[in-house]
Amino acid sequence: MFRLLGWLFGFGMFLALGGVGAAAVYLSTVTAELPDYTVLKDYQPPVTTRVHAADGTLLAEYARERRLFQPIETVPPLLIEAFLSAEDKDFYSHNGIALDGIIRALRDNVLARMDGNSSIQGGGSSITQQVAKNFLLTSEQTWDRKLQEALLAIRIESTFTKDKILELYLNEIFLGLNSYGVAAAALNYFDKALYQLTLPEAAYIAALPKGPNNYHPFRRPQAAIERRNWVIDRMVENGYVAPAEAAQAKEEALNVIPRAAGSQLYSAEYFTEDVRRELAKLYGEDQLYGGGLSVRTTLEPRLQEYARRALMDGLIQFDQQRGFREPVASVDLSEDWGLAVSAIKPLSDVPEWQLAVVLEANGNELTIGLRPESDADGKPGVDRLTGTLAGGDVRWVSQRLDSILAVGDVIYVSPVAGKSGSYTLQQVPEIEGALVAMDPRTGRVQAMVGGFSFSESEFNRATQALRQPGSSFKPIVYAAALDNGYTPASIVLDAPIEMRMADGSVWRPENASQQFYGPQTLRRGIERSRNVMTVRLAREIGMPLVADYAKLFGVYDTMQPVLSMALGAGETTAMRMTSAYATMANGGRKIQPTLIDRIQDRYGKTVYRHDQRICEGCNAEAWNGQGEPRIIDTRQQVLDPMTAYQITSMMEGVVLRGTGTAAARLNRPVAGKTGTTNDYKDAWFVGFTPELAVGVYIGYDKPRSMGSAGSGAGMAVPVFAGFMANALEGKPATPFNVPTGMDRVRINPDTGTAAYEGESGIAEAFKPGTGPNLMTSVIGVGHAANDALVRDQMLQQQYNGGIVSPQPEPEPQPRRTLFGW
């Protein structure tokens, strides 16, 4: 008997030692595969990049995981208490493993096996174990992973403080609605910062780690409320919340208000998308979507609203003058018309309009059904609102409404002011355009609209559309001439010219009026946008010189030095044209347009700043009698400041007396130039005041004629004026700065000679050493032929009845004897 007991004891010891050995081998194998937990010291979670307007308005957030890192010191105690109650009430007292949780998990798993369920029933993980799993392990449900999780938790607890572990957990955990971390969840569920959360809100967020989809606020609201209330009960048990406060909190609804993603300023989508592209180019996709950059842009929301409204009004007015085209769609009304029209997505960035379906057509009055509002889960609401569309409220349509619309047609409508239940018809314009507004002193783009609707087309006509600038390019030609010896009073001949090209073709540039006006001053030529004068002037100064100036101004990177380019035959963008004019407004100093003022990394360090000017004395800690800080402008001077003022003054004349007179209603100094290309395919106006430079372009995306109404003067100038009237409202009229040393002389605008005393004239600015004409020397008369390829043919002039032909310089005459005729 003793031998049997001894044998059994020995066998038992053998099995025990074998088990210990096997366990040791198994533990050694599992331990060998443990990842390096010390990487948590340097762990940087992907953090959302946030883009702000100049006034701090949030424009957009970019993230693959929407996360805002929140230091543990700034997390409210209420939220911490909610998470501890829901996930690990003994977190601050255990060594990484919650024994009661493990025992409870073992019990649940044994009972499941007895019932034939082989899946793991809850892991009993502490917060530290969840950190180990979320950061270092996979989510597979195996015993090996659970053991590794426990071992890592013990090691993490021995290395990191409890607060550091909790900080990692609260910032990493996924909480649904693409929310990673508690700060993002507070924003995405309740549109609040953490410190603003109430007890029921904090408890609901703490209820989500177990399974966000199980407690979705809209798909499973009852389960969500029950789980939230369970967390509140645990907070009462742990002494964090008084029973009365808890009872009141449990009575509240979820009150979830999902925070809209994307641009938070509906009029700024084109601007925001260009910022996103720039950030991706500067830092790459990983930094953009996970680097936690803080971007302060140049956008002024007030100006952006004005810009969008001005361009939309111009496009809509032009489009409506061409009549109604067709409905957005047609739907079957045999069942629920609300569901049918809800299936059609409206333009999300045109909130003034809404979709509606024609329910009844009675002559010139229609009954319409408005597209139902969607609920928080994106499903159509139950309300079915109707209204009236009467012909008298649709003044831009001449036909009876039932002749252009039928029952089932889906259309855009907008409310009629002062008439409840009445709507007017709208349609998305075919015509497109762009508006850019920038500070001419810094190049900061304060407003940019790239089309009628970003929702309809993401193509940005301000920065991506290459179009011919037409006559809006002429100031570059005139500036080149003024910078090289000419004055605003210099005379150029406006008479027919034909040029035989190398291929044998003949080019005969014409003025828009198809008339010729004889000798004209440069000022008159730009004010009246004389094409033939511009060609002669460009030929005189040389197209290579014009090409150089076009590159200096940033209009083109390279430009063919052919004469047709002097009339804007090349292709450029509204952004480039606006920055070129801003350079003139800035006294000839090169403007580099920017959408971004400053970029900071996740730690607040500035990693990019647009303004590179040097400020001497800006970093003084105290005033000790030193002088004012001095800003040193190192930007390139591409145009003589005196030339810049001369061309500015000449473009003021465009507004006062020329093709841009629709902008004169602003009643302040405005300089600018219209542009209209062949067959009215592109309409431009680029102009500026001392405070703001603005470029407007309008045209079809697939170039085609807009008709005679599609000129720069008729289309682009009113958009410019409408924007500027709002943008500068309440600001005093500021004159353009005249550089020191220039002479102001009143001249006769027809001849360029000094005006008689008492004679009306124009105050012209001259550089030192220059002045009014003593007599007129006409540019373009007597020009030699160029290898038989270029020849001037002077035709009979209507205004004089004679023939103007090349002739030598006339003898000096009294100054009122003009042109040497």
C-alpha positions in Angstrom: 0.0 0.0 0.0 2.8 2.4 0.9 4.7 1.4 -2.3 1.5 2.2 -4.3 1.1 5.6 -2.6 4.7 6.3 -3.2 4.4 5.4 -6.8 1.3 7.6 -7.2 3.0 10.5 -5.4 6.0 10.2 -7.7 3.9 10.0 -10.8 1.9 13.0 -9.6 5.2 14.9 -9.0 6.3 13.8 -12.4 3.2 15.1 -14.0 3.3 18.3 -12.0 6.9 18.9 -13.0 6.0 18.1 -16.6 3.1 20.5 -16.5 5.4 23.2 -15.0 7.9 22.6 -17.7 5.3 22.7 -20.4 3.9 25.9 -18.9 7.4 27.4 -18.7 8.0 26.5 -22.4 4.6 27.9 -23.4 5.2 31.0 -21.3 8.7 31.4 -22.8 7.3 31.1 -26.3 4.5 33.6 -25.7 6.9 36.0 -23.9 9.4 35.8 -26.8 6.7 37.1 -29.2 5.9 40.1 -27.0 6.3 43.5 -28.8 8.4 46.2 -27.4 6.2 48.1 -25.1 8.7 50.9 -24.6 7.6 52.4 -27.9 4.7 53.9 -26.0 7.1 56.5 -24.6 7.4 58.0 -28.0 4.0 57.1 -29.4 2.4 59.9 -31.4 -1.2 59.0 -32.2 -2.6 60.1 -35.6 -4.2 63.5 -34.8 -6.7 65.5 -36.9 -5.4 68.4 -39.0 -7.6 71.5 -38.5 -7.9 74.4 -40.9 -9.2 77.8 -39.7 -10.2 81.0 -41.3 -8.4 84.2 -40.5 -10.9 84.9 -37.7 -10.6 81.4 -36.2 -13.7 79.9 -37.8 -13.2 76.2 -38.4 -13.1 75.5 -42.1 -12.3 71.8 -42.3 -10.8 68.8 -40.5 -8.7 66.2 -42.2 -8.1 62.8 -40.7 -8.2 59.1 -41.3 -8.9 58.7 -37.6 -10.7 61.8 -36.3 -8.7 62.4 -33.1 -7.8 65.4 -31.0 -5.2 64.7 -28.5 -6.2 65.7 -24.9 -3.6 65.7 -22.1 -4.8 63.9 -19.1 -4.5 67.1 -17.0 -7.2 68.7 -19.1 -9.7 65.8 -19.1 -12.6 66.7 -16.7 -12.8 64.5 -13.6 -16.5 63.7 -14.4 -15.4 61.9 -17.7 -12.6 60.0 -16.0 -15.0 58.9 -13.3 -17.5 57.7 -15.9 -14.8 55.6 -17.7 -13.5 54.1 -14.5 -17.0 53.1 -13.4 -17.7 51.6 -16.8 -14.4 49.9 -17.6 -12.1 49.5 -14.5 -13.2 50.8 -11.2 -10.0 49.6 -9.5 -7.7 51.1 -12.1 -5.7 53.2 -9.6 -5.2 50.3 -7.2 -4.4 47.2 -9.2 -1.0 46.3 -10.9 -2.4 46.1 -14.4 -4.7 43.1 -14.1 -8.2 43.2 -12.6 -8.5 39.9 -10.8 -12.3 40.2 -10.3 -12.7 40.9 -14.0 -10.6 37.8 -14.9 -12.6 35.6 -12.5 -15.8 36.9 -14.0 -14.5 36.3 -17.5 -13.4 32.7 -16.6 -16.9 32.0 -15.2 -18.6 33.3 -18.3 -16.4 31.4 -20.7 -16.8 28.1 -18.7 -20.5 28.4 -18.8 -20.4 29.2 -22.5 -18.4 26.0 -23.2 -20.9 24.0 -21.2 -23.6 25.3 -23.4 -21.5 24.4 -26.5 -20.4 27.9 -27.4 -16.7 28.0 -28.2 -16.4 31.8 -28.6 -14.7 33.9 -26.0 -17.2 35.6 -23.8 -15.6 38.9 -22.6 -12.0 39.2 -21.6 -12.3 41.0 -18.3 -9.5 43.3 -19.4 -8.4 46.2 -17.3 -7.7 49.6 -18.9 -4.0 48.8 -18.9 -4.7 45.6 -20.8 -6.8 47.5 -23.3 -3.9 49.9 -23.8 -1.7 46.8 -24.5 -4.2 45.4 -26.9 -5.0 48.7 -28.7 -1.4 49.8 -29.2 0.7 46.7 -29.4 -1.5 43.6 -30.2 -4.1 42.5 -32.6 -7.8 42.1 -31.7 -8.0 38.4 -32.4 -9.7 36.4 -29.6 -7.2 33.7 -28.6 -5.8 32.6 -25.3 -2.3 33.4 -26.6 -3.3 37.0 -27.2 -5.0 37.3 -23.8 -1.8 36.0 -22.0 0.4 38.4 -24.0 -2.0 41.2 -23.1 -1.8 40.4 -19.3 2.0 40.2 -19.4 2.3 43.5 -21.3 -0.1 45.1 -18.8 2.2 44.2 -15.9 5.2 45.5 -17.7 3.5 48.7 -18.7 2.3 49.3 -15.1 5.9 49.0 -14.0 7.1 51.6 -16.5 4.4 54.2 -16.8 2.4 56.2 -14.3 -1.3 55.5 -14.0 -2.2 58.9 -15.4 0.0 58.3 -18.5 -1.7 55.0 -19.1 -5.1 56.6 -18.8 -4.1 59.4 -21.1 -3.0 56.8 -23.8 -6.3 54.9 -23.3 -8.6 58.0 -23.5 -6.9 59.3 -26.6 -6.6 56.1 -28.5 -9.9 54.3 -28.0 -12.5 54.1 -30.8 -15.9 55.4 -29.9 -17.9 55.3 -33.1 -18.9 58.0 -35.7 -15.2 57.9 -36.8 -14.3 59.3 -33.3 -10.9 58.2 -31.9 -10.4 59.5 -28.4 -12.7 61.2 -26.0 -12.1 64.8 -27.3 -13.2 63.8 -30.8 -16.2 61.9 -29.4 -17.4 64.9 -27.5 -17.3 67.0 -30.7 -18.8 64.4 -33.0 -21.6 63.3 -30.7 -22.5 66.6 -28.9 -20.5 69.3 -30.7 -19.0 70.2 -27.4 -15.5 70.5 -25.8 -14.8 68.0 -23.0 -15.3 70.5 -20.3 -18.8 71.3 -21.5 -20.1 67.7 -21.2 -23.0 67.1 -18.8 -23.3 63.9 -16.6 -25.5 62.0 -19.1 -23.3 63.0 -22.0 -20.1 61.9 -20.2 -21.8 58.6 -19.2 -22.9 57.9 -22.8 -19.4 58.4 -24.1 -18.1 56.1 -21.4 -20.7 53.5 -22.5 -19.3 53.2 -26.0 -16.0 51.3 -25.7 -17.9 48.0 -25.3 -19.3 48.3 -28.8 -20.1 51.7 -30.4 -22.4 50.1 -33.0 -24.3 48.3 -30.3 -25.3 51.6 -28.8 -25.6 53.7 -31.9 -27.7 56.8 -30.9 -30.0 56.6 -33.9 -30.1 52.9 -34.9 -30.3 51.6 -31.4 -31.4 54.5 -29.2 -33.1 52.3 -26.5 -30.0 50.2 -26.0 -27.9 53.3 -25.9 -30.0 54.8 -23.2 -30.0 51.6 -21.2 -26.2 51.3 -21.4 -25.7 55.0 -20.5 -28.0 54.6 -17.5 -26.0 51.5 -16.4 -22.9 53.6 -16.4 -24.6 56.3 -14.3 -25.7 53.6 -11.8 -22.1 52.4 -11.5 -21.0 56.0 -10.9 -23.5 56.1 -8.0 -22.1 52.8 -6.6 -18.6 54.2 -6.7 -19.6 57.4 -4.9 -19.0 59.7 -7.8 -22.6 60.9 -8.3 -25.4 61.5 -5.8 -28.5 59.3 -6.3 -30.8 62.4 -6.9 -28.5 63.8 -9.6 -28.2 60.4 -11.2 -32.0 59.9 -11.3 -32.4 63.3 -13.1 -29.7 62.4 -15.6 -31.2 59.1 -16.4 -34.5 60.9 -17.4 -32.8 62.9 -20.1 -32.8 61.9 -23.8 -29.5 61.2 -25.6 -29.5 64.6 -27.3 -26.9 63.6 -29.8 -26.1 66.2 -32.4 -23.7 64.8 -35.0 -21.1 67.3 -36.0 -20.9 68.0 -39.7 -17.7 66.9 -41.3 -15.9 68.9 -44.0 -16.1 72.7 -44.5 -17.9 74.4 -41.7 -18.4 77.5 -43.9 -20.5 76.4 -46.8 -19.3 79.1 -49.1 -15.6 78.2 -48.8 -15.4 74.7 -50.3 -13.2 75.8 -53.2 -10.8 77.7 -50.9 -10.6 74.8 -48.4 -9.9 72.2 -51.1 -7.1 74.3 -52.5 -5.6 74.5 -49.0 -5.9 70.7 -48.7 -4.0 70.3 -51.9 -1.3 72.7 -50.8 -0.9 70.9 -47.5 -0.6 67.5 -49.2 2.1 69.0 -51.5 4.1 70.5 -48.6 3.9 67.7 -46.1 2.5 64.6 -47.7 -0.7 62.6 -47.1 0.4 61.0 -43.8 1.0 64.4 -42.2 -2.1 65.9 -43.6 -4.4 63.2 -42.3 -2.5 62.3 -39.1 0.0 65.0 -38.3 -2.3 67.2 -36.2 -1.4 70.4 -38.1 -3.1 73.6 -37.1 -3.5 75.8 -40.2 -4.4 79.4 -40.1 -5.6 80.5 -43.5 -6.1 84.0 -45.0 -9.8 83.6 -45.6 -12.1 86.3 -44.3 -15.5 84.7 -43.9 -17.4 88.0 -44.3 -15.7 88.7 -47.7 -16.1 85.1 -48.7 -19.9 85.4 -48.3 -19.9 88.6 -50.3 -17.8 87.0 -53.1 -20.0 84.0 -53.4 -23.2 86.1 -53.5 -21.8 88.5 -56.1 -20.6 85.7 -58.4 -23.8 83.7 -58.0 -26.0 86.7 -58.7 -24.1 87.5 -61.9 -24.2 83.9 -63.2 -27.9 83.4 -62.3 -28.9 86.7 -64.0 -27.0 85.8 -67.2 -28.4 82.3 -67.2 -32.0 83.3 -66.6 -31.9 85.8 -69.5 -31.6 82.7 -71.7 -34.7 81.1 -70.4 -35.6 77.8 -68.7 -33.9 74.7 -69.9 -35.2 71.5 -68.2 -36.1 70.1 -64.8 -33.4 68.5 -62.6 -35.2 65.1 -63.0 -38.6 63.4 -63.3 -40.0 60.9 -60.7 -42.9 58.6 -60.4 -45.6 59.9 -58.1 -47.7 56.7 -57.9 -46.3 56.0 -54.4 -44.7 58.3 -51.8 -43.5 61.4 -53.6 -41.4 62.4 -50.6 -39.3 59.2 -50.9 -39.0 59.7 -54.6 -37.7 63.2 -54.4 -35.5 62.4 -51.4 -33.5 60.0 -53.6 -32.2 63.1 -55.5 -29.4 64.9 -53.8 -29.6 68.7 -53.7 -26.6 71.0 -54.0 -25.4 71.0 -50.4 -23.6 74.4 -50.7 -26.7 76.3 -52.1 -28.9 76.3 -48.9 -31.0 79.1 -50.3 -32.6 76.6 -52.8 -34.4 73.4 -52.2 -35.7 70.6 -54.4 -39.4 70.3 -55.0 -41.6 68.1 -57.2 -44.5 69.2 -59.3 -47.6 67.6 -57.8 -50.3 69.5 -59.8 -50.2 71.7 -62.9 -53.0 74.2 -63.3 -52.2 76.6 -66.0 -49.7 79.2 -64.8 -49.9 78.0 -61.1 -48.3 74.7 -59.9 -48.6 72.8 -56.6 -45.2 71.6 -55.5 -44.0 69.2 -52.8 -40.9 70.1 -51.0 -38.1 67.6 -50.5 -38.4 66.3 -46.9 -35.7 67.1 -44.4 -33.5 64.2 -43.5 -33.4 63.0 -39.9 -30.2 62.7 -37.9 -29.6 59.2 -39.4 -29.9 60.5 -43.0 -33.4 59.1 -43.6 -36.2 61.2 -45.1 -38.5 62.8 -42.5 -42.2 62.0 -42.3 -43.4 65.6 -43.0 -44.7 66.3 -46.5 -44.8 70.0 -47.0 -46.3 71.6 -50.1 -46.3 75.1 -51.6 -47.3 77.1 -54.7 -45.3 78.1 -57.7 -47.1 80.9 -59.5 -46.1 82.4 -62.9 -46.2 85.9 -61.4 -43.4 85.0 -59.0 -41.2 83.6 -61.9 -40.6 86.8 -63.8 -37.7 85.4 -65.8 -39.8 82.8 -67.5 -42.2 84.2 -70.2 -44.1 80.9 -71.0 -46.9 79.4 -69.0 -45.5 77.2 -66.3 -47.5 74.1 -67.4 -46.0 74.4 -70.8 -42.4 73.9 -69.5 -43.1 71.7 -66.5 -45.2 68.5 -66.0 -46.3 66.6 -63.0 -43.4 64.6 -61.6 -40.7 67.1 -62.6 -38.2 67.9 -60.0 -37.0 71.5 -59.8 -35.1 73.9 -57.6 -37.2 76.6 -55.8 -36.6 79.3 -53.3 -39.1 81.1 -51.0 -40.7 84.3 -52.2 -40.0 87.0 -49.6 -43.1 88.1 -47.7 -45.4 85.4 -49.2 -45.7 82.4 -47.0 -46.0 79.1 -48.9 -45.0 80.8 -52.3 -41.9 79.8 -54.2 -40.1 81.0 -57.3 -38.3 78.8 -59.9 -34.5 78.5 -59.9 -32.1 76.6 -62.1 -28.4 75.8 -61.9 -26.6 78.1 -64.4 -24.6 76.6 -67.3 -22.3 79.5 -67.3 -19.4 79.4 -64.8 -16.9 81.8 -63.4 -14.5 82.7 -60.6 -13.7 85.5 -58.2 -10.5 86.1 -56.3 -10.0 88.8 -53.8 -6.6 89.4 -52.2 -4.8 92.0 -50.1 -2.6 93.8 -52.6 0.1 94.5 -50.0 0.7 90.9 -48.8 -0.9 88.6 -51.4 -3.2 87.1 -48.7 -6.2 85.6 -50.6 -9.2 86.8 -48.5 -11.9 85.3 -50.7 -12.0 82.8 -53.5 -15.0 81.4 -55.4 -14.2 78.8 -58.0 -17.6 78.3 -59.5 -21.3 78.3 -58.9 -21.3 75.2 -56.7 -18.5 73.0 -55.4 -21.2 70.3 -54.8 -21.9 70.2 -58.5 -18.3 70.6 -59.7 -15.1 70.6 -57.7 -13.2 72.1 -60.6 -11.8 75.4 -59.4 -12.0 78.0 -62.1 -10.0 80.5 -60.0 -6.8 78.4 -60.0 -7.3 75.5 -62.4 -9.1 77.0 -65.4 -6.7 78.2 -68.1 -8.4 80.9 -70.1 -7.5 83.7 -72.4 -7.3 87.0 -70.4 -8.1 89.1 -73.5 -7.7 92.9 -73.0 -7.1 92.5 -69.3 -3.6 91.6 -70.3 -3.0 95.0 -71.9 -1.8 96.7 -68.7 1.2 94.4 -68.8 2.1 95.7 -72.3 1.5 99.4 -71.3 3.5 98.9 -68.0 6.4 97.5 -70.0 6.3 100.6 -72.3 6.0 103.1 -69.4 8.9 101.4 -67.7 11.0 101.8 -70.8 10.8 105.5 -71.7 7.1 106.1 -72.7 4.7 108.3 -70.8 0.9 108.1 -70.5 0.8 111.0 -72.9 2.8 109.3 -75.6 0.9 109.0 -78.9 0.2 105.7 -80.8 -1.5 105.5 -84.1 -4.8 103.7 -84.2 -5.3 102.9 -87.8 -5.7 99.6 -89.8 -2.7 97.4 -89.8 -2.1 94.0 -91.5 0.7 91.6 -90.9 1.7 88.9 -93.3 3.0 86.0 -91.3 5.8 83.5 -92.2 3.2 80.9 -93.3 1.6 83.4 -95.7 -1.5 84.1 -93.6 -2.5 87.7 -92.9 -3.5 88.9 -89.5 -5.6 92.1 -89.3 -6.2 93.0 -85.7 -9.3 95.1 -85.2 -10.9 97.2 -82.4 -14.0 95.9 -80.8 -16.0 98.8 -82.5 -14.4 97.8 -85.9 -13.5 101.5 -86.2 -10.2 103.4 -86.1 -9.5 106.6 -84.3 -6.2 107.9 -85.5 -3.4 109.1 -83.1 -4.3 108.5 -79.5 -2.5 108.8 -76.1 -1.5 105.7 -74.2 -4.0 106.7 -71.6 -6.8 106.9 -74.2 -5.7 103.6 -75.7 -6.0 101.7 -72.4 -9.2 103.5 -71.3 -10.9 102.6 -74.6 -9.1 99.2 -74.9 -7.8 99.9 -78.4 -6.5 96.6 -79.9 -4.6 98.1 -82.9 -2.8 100.6 -80.7 -1.7 97.9 -78.4 -0.3 95.8 -81.2 1.6 98.8 -82.6 3.0 99.6 -79.1 4.0 96.0 -78.5 5.8 95.9 -81.8 7.7 99.1 -81.0 8.9 98.0 -77.6 9.4 94.4 -78.8 7.5 91.3 -77.8 10.5 89.7 -76.0 10.3 92.6 -73.6 6.6 92.1 -73.1 7.2 88.3 -72.5 9.7 89.2 -69.8 7.3 91.4 -68.0 4.5 88.8 -68.3 6.9 86.4 -66.5 7.9 88.9 -63.9 4.3 89.6 -63.1 3.6 85.9 -62.9 0.9 85.9 -65.6 2.8 83.2 -67.6 5.8 81.0 -66.8 6.8 81.3 -70.5 5.1 83.3 -73.2 5.6 83.1 -76.9 6.9 86.5 -78.1 4.2 86.9 -80.8 2.1 90.0 -81.3 -1.2 88.3 -80.8 -0.1 87.6 -77.2 -0.2 91.3 -76.5 -4.0 91.1 -76.9 -4.3 88.3 -74.3 -4.2 85.3 -76.6 -2.4 83.2 -74.1 -4.0 81.2 -71.3 -3.7 81.9 -67.6 -5.8 81.8 -64.4 -7.8 84.3 -62.5 -5.5 83.9 -59.5 -2.4 84.8 -61.6 -4.1 87.8 -63.2 -5.3 89.1 -59.8 -1.8 88.8 -58.3 -0.3 90.6 -61.3 -2.6 93.5 -60.7 -1.9 93.4 -57.0 1.8 93.8 -57.8 0.9 97.0 -59.6 -1.2 98.1 -56.6 1.7 97.3 -54.4 4.0 99.8 -56.0 5.6 97.2 -58.3 6.8 94.8 -55.6 6.1 91.2 -56.5 3.1 89.7 -54.9 3.1 86.0 -54.2 -0.5 84.9 -53.6 -1.2 82.6 -50.6 -4.1 80.9 -49.0 -2.1 80.1 -45.8 -0.8 82.5 -43.2 0.8 80.0 -40.8 1.1 76.3 -40.0 1.8 74.9 -36.6 2.6 71.3 -35.8 0.9 69.3 -33.1 3.1 70.9 -30.4 2.3 74.4 -31.5 5.7 75.1 -33.2 5.4 77.2 -36.3 6.6 75.2 -39.3 5.5 77.5 -42.1 4.8 81.3 -42.3 4.0 83.1 -45.6 5.2 86.5 -44.6 9.0 86.4 -44.9 9.6 90.1 -44.4 12.2 91.0 -41.8 11.0 93.1 -38.9 13.8 94.8 -37.1 12.9 95.7 -33.5 9.8 93.5 -33.4 11.2 91.3 -30.6 12.0 93.9 -28.0 11.0 92.9 -24.5 10.6 96.5 -23.3 10.6 100.0 -24.6 13.9 101.8 -23.8 13.6 104.8 -26.1 14.3 102.9 -29.3 12.7 103.7 -32.5 9.7 102.0 -34.0 10.1 98.5 -35.5 11.1 98.6 -39.1 9.8 96.1 -41.6 12.3 95.3 -44.4 10.6 94.3 -47.6 12.8 91.8 -49.4 10.3 91.0 -52.2 11.4 91.5 -55.8 10.8 95.0 -57.3 9.5 94.0 -60.7 8.2 97.5 -61.7 9.4 101.0 -61.0 7.1 102.5 -58.3 6.5 105.5 -60.5 5.6 103.3 -63.4 3.2 101.4 -61.1 1.5 104.6 -60.2 1.2 105.7 -63.9 -0.4 102.4 -65.0 -2.7 102.6 -61.9 -3.7 106.1 -62.8 -4.4 105.1 -66.4 -6.6 102.2 -65.2 -8.5 104.6 -62.9 -9.4 106.2 -66.2 -10.8 102.9 -67.4 -13.3 103.1 -64.6 -14.1 106.8 -64.9 -14.2 107.1 -68.7 -13.6 103.8 -70.3 -14.9 100.2 -70.5 -15.2 99.8 -66.7 -17.6 102.6 -65.8 -20.0 100.2 -64.1 -17.5 100.2 -61.2 -17.6 104.0 -60.9 -20.7 103.7 -58.7 -18.4 102.7 -55.9 -17.5 106.4 -55.5 -13.9 105.7 -54.5 -10.6 105.4 -56.3 -10.7 102.2 -58.3 -8.3 101.0 -61.0 -8.9 98.1 -63.3 -9.2 96.7 -66.8 -11.9 94.7 -68.7 -11.2 91.8 -70.9 -13.3 90.2 -73.6 -11.9 87.5 -75.9 -12.9 86.6 -79.5 -16.5 85.7 -80.0 -17.3 86.6 -76.4 -15.9 83.4 -75.0 -14.3 84.9 -71.9 -15.3 87.9 -69.9 -12.9 89.5 -67.4 -12.5 92.4 -65.0 -9.5 92.7 -62.8 -9.3 95.7 -60.6 -8.1 97.1 -57.3 -8.4 99.7 -54.6 -5.5 100.5 -52.2 -7.1 97.9 -49.9 -8.2 95.1 -52.1 -7.4 93.5 -55.5 -10.1 91.5 -57.2 -10.2 89.4 -60.3 -13.5 88.2 -62.0 -13.7 85.7 -64.8 -16.9 84.4 -66.5 -17.3 81.8 -69.3 -18.5 78.4 -70.2 -16.3 75.5 -69.1 -16.3 74.2 -72.6 -15.6 77.5 -74.3 -18.4 78.9 -76.5 -19.8 82.3 -77.3 -21.8 84.0 -74.6 -23.2 86.4 -77.2 -22.7 90.1 -77.4 -23.9 90.5 -73.7 -21.0 88.4 -72.6 -18.4 91.2 -72.4 -16.1 92.0 -69.6 -17.9 95.4 -69.2 -21.4 93.8 -69.3 -20.8 90.7 -67.1 -17.6 90.9 -65.1 -17.6 94.5 -64.0 -21.1 94.3 -62.3 -19.9 91.2 -60.3 -16.8 93.1 -59.3 -18.8 96.2 -58.3 -21.3 94.2 -56.4 -18.6 92.5 -54.3 -16.6 95.6 -53.7 -19.7 97.6 -52.6 -20.2 95.2 -49.7 -16.6 94.5 -49.0 -15.6 98.2 -48.6 -18.9 99.4 -47.1 -18.2 101.8 -44.2 -14.6 102.3 -45.1 -13.3 105.7 -46.2 -12.3 106.2 -49.8 -8.5 106.0 -50.0 -6.5 107.6 -52.8 -3.7 105.7 -54.5 -0.3 106.7 -53.1 1.8 109.0 -55.5 5.5 108.3 -55.2 7.7 111.2 -54.2 9.3 113.1 -57.1 6.6 112.7 -59.7 5.2 115.8 -61.4 1.5 116.2 -61.8 0.6 118.2 -65.0 -2.9 118.8 -66.4 -2.9 117.6 -70.1 -5.2 117.6 -73.0 -6.3 113.9 -73.2 -6.6 114.0 -77.0 -3.1 115.3 -77.7 -1.0 114.6 -74.6 0.1 118.3 -74.6 -0.3 120.6 -71.6 -3.8 122.0 -71.3 -4.4 125.7 -71.6 -5.2 127.6 -68.5 -8.9 127.2 -67.9 -9.1 124.2 -70.3 -10.5 121.0 -69.0 -8.0 118.2 -68.9 -6.6 115.2 -67.0 -4.0 115.5 -64.3 -1.2 113.2 -65.5 1.8 112.0 -63.5 5.2 112.2 -65.1 8.5 110.8 -64.0 11.4 113.3 -63.5 12.8 114.4 -66.8 9.6 113.7 -68.7 6.5 115.8 -69.2 3.7 116.6 -71.6 4.3 116.4 -75.4 5.6 119.6 -76.9 4.3 118.2 -80.2 3.1 114.8 -81.2 5.3 112.1 -82.4 3.1 109.2 -83.5 4.3 105.7 -82.7 3.6 103.4 -85.6 4.0 105.8 -88.4 7.1 105.3 -90.5 7.9 101.9 -89.1 10.2 99.9 -91.4 9.1 96.6 -92.9 10.4 93.5 -91.2 11.8 91.2 -93.9 8.6 91.7 -95.9 6.6 89.9 -93.3 5.2 93.0 -91.6 3.8 96.0 -93.4 1.6 98.8 -92.3 -1.1 99.9 -94.7 -2.5 103.3 -93.8 -6.1 103.7 -95.0 -8.3 106.8 -95.4 -9.4 108.1 -92.1 -13.1 108.9 -91.6 -12.5 111.8 -89.2 -10.2 113.7 -91.6 -11.1 112.7 -95.1 -7.4 112.4 -96.1 -4.7 109.8 -96.3 -2.3 109.3 -93.5 1.0 108.0 -94.9 4.5 107.6 -93.4 6.3 110.8 -93.3 9.5 112.3 -91.7 9.4 114.0 -88.4 7.8 117.4 -88.9 9.5 120.7 -88.1 8.7 122.1 -84.6 5.4 123.9 -84.7 3.4 125.8 -82.1 2.0 123.2 -79.8 -1.6 123.6 -81.0 -0.5 122.5 -84.5 -0.9 118.8 -84.1 0.2 115.5 -85.7 2.2 117.2 -88.5 -0.7 117.0 -91.0 
